Amino acid sequence: MNSKDHQSTTNRRDFLGTLAMGAGALTMASLAFPAKLAAHSPNFNLPGEDPEEWLNKIKGKHRVVFDVTEPNGIMPLAWPRVFLMTNRQTGADLNECTAVVILRHEAIPYAFNDSVWKKYKLGDATKINDPKTGAPAARNIFSKPAEGDFAIPGIGNVKVGINELMADGVMFGVCSVAILVNSHVIAQKMNMDADTVHKDILAGVLPGIQLLPSGVWGVGRAQEHNCNYCIGG
């Protein structure tokens, strides 16, 4: 065997070994995770409104659920505004429209208040900069933006603040599973107590945003309530 073949075989062996280690870690995590989740959320009795009752607020002829899995600037908030705006332009009243935004996976920071953003450096994690400083955001710049803070090319200034969208009936839900997992990851990185971080982040969910058993649960249930599916990132 020449040196090139030997190197190829070694690289392949190293790759397969890494793959096997990753699969083993994933298996162990999947076995442990349900018990951990149950310990923190017994029977999914989440604080706040019953998620099933929350879903009953979906109304009107025109219904859509935006599945937001990763941060992407203003876009996860621009799409529900565009949905409402263009429905009005085509003759539909706001009472005939419901937009549901499900924040899950890596997009959950949109759901948190300024304190959580600052304390856990979410601007760095999401790569979202504060337009006023140019630095990684130490606040949730989307929760209550000032007039004219955000614009969409070709459209101009738009009201894409979470508070502004909620005022027009947009419903926001956030994945409690992603909150649990990410709070433990944050705690490990910052050498903090995981339960303390988890409770702190839960307390920092913005008023009016519904805690859901999981993001995929919310996406599925919204579709069962006749919402059309749209990728929201």
Residue pairs with C-beta under 8 A, 6 or more apart in sequence:
1 9
33 181
36 180
37 177
37 180
40 180
40 195
40 198
41 176
41 180
41 213
44 176
44 213
46 176
46 211
46 212
46 213
47 202
47 211
48 210
48 211
49 210
51 173
51 210
51 211
51 212
51 213
51 217
51 218
51 221
52 221
54 171
54 173
54 210
55 221
55 222
55 225
56 225
57 98
57 171
58 98
58 100
58 171
58 222
58 225
58 226
58 227
59 95
59 98
60 95
60 96
60 97
60 98
61 92
61 96
61 97
62 87
62 92
62 96
62 97
62 98
63 97
63 98
63 100
63 225
63 226
63 227
63 228
64 80
64 83
64 98
64 99
64 100
64 227
64 228
64 229
64 230
65 99
65 100
65 101
65 102
65 218
65 219
65 222
65 223
65 227
65 228
65 229
65 230
66 76
66 79
66 80
66 99
66 100
66 101
66 102
66 230
66 231
66 232
67 102
67 104
67 215
67 219
67 229
67 230
67 231
67 232
67 233
68 76
68 101
68 102
68 103
68 104
68 107
68 110
68 232
68 233
69 104
69 105
69 106
69 107
69 215
69 232
69 233
70 105
70 106
70 107
70 233
71 106
71 107
71 109
71 110
71 126
71 127
71 128
71 233
72 233
73 128
74 142
74 150
74 152
74 160
75 232
75 233
76 101
76 103
76 107
76 110
76 232
76 233
77 101
77 110
77 142
77 160
77 161
77 162
77 165
78 152
78 158
78 160
79 230
79 232
80 99
80 101
80 165
80 170
80 232
81 158
81 159
81 160
81 165
82 152
83 97
83 99
84 94
84 97
84 99
84 168
84 169
84 170
85 158
87 96
87 97
88 94
94 168
94 169
97 169
98 169
98 171
98 227
99 165
99 169
99 170
99 171
100 170
100 171
100 172
100 173
100 218
100 222
100 227
101 165
101 170
101 171
101 172
101 173
101 232
102 173
102 174
102 175
102 212
102 215
102 218
102 219
102 222
102 232
103 110
103 111
103 172
103 173
103 174
103 175
103 209
103 215
104 174
104 175
104 178
104 214
104 215
104 216
104 218
104 219
105 175
105 178
105 215
106 126
106 178
107 233
108 174
108 175
108 178
108 179
108 182
109 116
109 117
109 122
109 125
109 126
109 128
109 140
110 140
110 142
110 162
111 172
111 174
111 205
111 206
111 209
112 122
112 140
112 201
112 204
112 205
112 206
113 140
113 143
113 204
113 205
113 206
114 138
114 139
114 140
114 143
115 204
116 122
116 140
116 200
116 201
116 204
117 123
117 137
117 138
117 139
117 140
118 138
118 139
119 200
120 186
120 190
120 197
120 201
121 136
121 138
122 128
122 137
123 129
123 130
123 135
123 136
123 137
123 138
124 136
126 137
127 136
128 136
128 137
128 141
129 135
129 136
129 137
130 136
130 137
130 138
130 139
130 141
131 141
131 149
140 206
141 149
142 160
142 161
142 162
143 161
143 162
143 163
143 206
144 161
144 162
144 163
145 160
145 161
145 164
147 157
148 157
149 161
150 157
150 158
150 160
150 161
151 157
151 158
152 158
159 165
159 168
162 172
162 206
162 209
165 172
166 172
166 208
171 210
172 206
172 208
172 209
172 210
173 209
173 210
173 211
173 212
173 215
173 218
174 205
174 209
174 210
174 211
174 212
174 215
175 212
175 214
175 215
175 216
175 218
176 202
176 211
176 212
176 213
176 214
177 213
177 214
177 215
178 214
178 215
179 198
179 201
179 202
179 205
179 211
180 198
182 201
183 194
183 197
183 198
183 200
183 201
184 194
184 197
184 198
186 192
186 197
186 201
187 193
187 194
187 196
187 197
187 198
188 194
190 197
202 211
205 211
212 218
219 229
223 229
